[in-house]
Structures are given as C-alpha cells and as structure tokens.
C-alpha cells in the first residue's frame, strides 16, 4: 500500500502540472512503483531506470568510471550525477536519484554503514542532496527512503 506522504507528494506535483522520473540503484524500482500506485500517477509519472549494477550507471547513464572509483557507487557524488543524467534522458520536471546500502557487502564503512541512503532530487525550485542512515532491514530502509524523498519534494515545491 502506498504511503500517505507519497500520495501527498503526487498531489503536490500534479498541482504544479509537473512530472517526475527516477534513477534507482538500492531501491531497484520501488520509488517508481510507489508513485505508479497513486491516483494521479498517469498525470505525473514519466518513468524510471533501475541502475543497480555499476555497468548501468556507466554505460546507460554515462556516469564517469573515475567518479564511481573515486567516491564509490553509493555516494552523494554518484547519486547527483545519476540525477543529472536522468533529468536529461526523461526530460522531467522533477528527477530523483537514489543509491545506498541496504545489506552488507557493498562499500560500507564505519562512516557509511548499512542503512545509508543518498538522494539527489532536481526540481524547478532547486536541487536537494540528502544523506541519511535508516534502521531496519532492506525493505524498511527503502520504504523510509521513499517516504523521505516524497517529504523532501513536498518541502521544496510547496508554495511560498
């Protein structure tokens, strides 16, 4: 069931006459799926790409290998690059990119533990780069991240 905050975000995007697209690594399509289940999905959802593997980040979304090697695939720098490329590909008003660590075995460190999620959100009102560490298993981490993305979008695009 789609969360209330995602439904509210969908309504806020539709009220502006805007659309949204996603580049998803750790969430593997969860954000796109959540937004597709809202009543206004046909008005706002442009599409998305799952870029779980580094190959897709490099070969499809053209994120430079050097950037990935310098900062890791799960980093704010790579997430920002994913958002920028996805905004161009989908010609979207709002673009959300998400990377992170939901299980052990990736690029986790003491400073970047499992649960760390990076978001980069491009809107006509400006860009948001956000890092947060969420608790729980992979499904809980991704749902919290999806809800956080929706909340950040609402905050950024709400009327002054």
C-alpha positions in Angstrom: 0.0 0.0 0.0 1.3 3.4 -1.0 2.2 5.6 1.9 0.2 8.8 2.6 3.3 11.0 2.1 3.8 9.6 -1.4 0.2 10.2 -2.3 0.5 13.8 -1.0 3.7 14.3 -3.0 1.9 13.0 -6.1 -0.8 15.5 -5.5 1.6 18.4 -5.0 3.4 17.5 -8.2 0.1 17.3 -10.2 -1.0 20.6 -8.7 2.1 22.2 -10.3 1.4 20.4 -13.6 4.8 18.8 -13.3 6.1 15.2 -13.9 8.7 13.0 -12.1 11.3 10.5 -13.1 13.6 8.2 -11.2 17.1 6.7 -11.3 17.1 3.9 -8.7 20.0 1.8 -7.5 19.4 0.4 -4.0 15.6 0.9 -4.3 15.5 -1.1 -7.6 12.3 0.5 -8.8 10.5 0.8 -5.5 10.0 4.6 -5.9 8.7 4.3 -9.4 6.3 1.5 -8.2 5.1 3.5 -5.2 4.4 6.6 -7.4 2.7 4.4 -10.0 0.1 3.3 -7.4 -1.1 6.9 -6.6 -4.4 8.1 -8.0 -2.6 10.8 -10.1 0.2 8.5 -11.5 -1.0 8.9 -15.1 -0.6 12.7 -14.8 2.9 12.8 -13.1 4.9 9.6 -13.6 7.3 10.0 -16.6 9.3 6.8 -15.9 12.5 5.5 -14.3 15.5 3.3 -14.7 16.9 0.8 -12.3 20.7 1.2 -12.3 21.6 -1.3 -9.6 24.8 -2.5 -11.2 27.7 -0.2 -11.9 27.6 -1.2 -15.6 24.2 0.5 -16.0 25.4 3.6 -14.2 28.4 3.8 -16.5 27.1 2.5 -19.9 23.5 3.7 -19.9 23.5 6.8 -17.6 27.1 7.7 -18.6 28.4 8.3 -15.1 32.2 8.5 -15.4 34.1 5.5 -14.2 36.5 7.8 -12.4 33.7 9.3 -10.4 32.5 5.9 -9.3 36.0 4.7 -8.5 36.8 7.9 -6.5 33.6 8.0 -4.5 32.1 4.5 -4.8 28.8 3.7 -6.5 26.9 4.5 -3.2 27.9 8.1 -2.7 26.4 11.6 -3.0 28.6 12.5 -5.9 27.5 9.5 -8.0 23.9 10.0 -6.9 24.0 13.6 -8.1 25.4 12.5 -11.4 22.7 9.9 -11.8 20.0 12.6 -11.2 21.5 15.0 -13.7 21.7 12.4 -16.4 18.2 11.1 -15.7 16.8 14.6 -15.9 18.1 14.9 -19.4 17.1 11.4 -20.6 13.5 11.7 -19.3 13.1 15.5 -19.7 11.5 15.5 -16.3 10.4 18.4 -14.1 11.5 16.5 -11.0 14.1 13.8 -11.0 15.0 11.6 -8.1 18.1 9.5 -7.9 18.7 7.1 -5.0 21.8 5.0 -4.1 22.7 3.4 -0.8 23.4 0.3 1.2 20.6 -1.9 2.3 22.7 -5.0 3.1 26.3 -5.8 3.9 28.8 -6.5 1.2 28.9 -3.2 -0.6 31.1 -0.1 0.1 30.0 0.2 3.8 32.4 1.7 6.3 32.1 3.0 9.8 31.3 6.4 8.3 28.9 4.8 5.8 27.1 1.9 7.5 24.4 -0.3 6.1 21.2 1.8 6.0 23.0 4.8 4.5 20.9 6.2 1.6 21.9 9.0 -0.7 19.2 11.1 -2.5 19.6 13.7 -5.2 16.4 15.5 -6.2 16.3 18.0 -9.0 13.2 20.3 -9.1 12.4 23.5 -10.8 12.7 25.1 -7.3 16.2 23.8 -6.9 18.3 20.7 -6.1 18.3 18.7 -2.9 21.2 16.4 -1.9 20.4 14.4 1.1 22.2 11.6 3.1 20.6 9.7 5.9 21.1 6.5 7.7 17.9 4.5 8.2 17.4 1.5 10.5 15.8 -1.9 9.8 16.0 -4.5 7.1 16.3 -3.7 3.4 12.6 -3.3 2.9 12.2 -0.9 5.8 15.3 1.1 4.7 13.9 1.5 1.2 10.4 2.4 2.4 11.8 5.0 4.8 13.9 6.4 2.0 11.0 6.6 -0.4 8.9 8.5 2.2 11.9 10.8 2.9 12.2 11.6 -0.8 8.5 12.4 -1.0 8.7 14.7 2.1 11.8 16.5 0.7 10.0 17.1 -2.6 6.9 18.4 -0.9 9.0 20.8 1.2 11.0 22.0 -1.8 8.0 22.6 -4.1 5.3 23.9 -1.7 4.0 27.4 -2.4 5.9 30.2 -0.6 
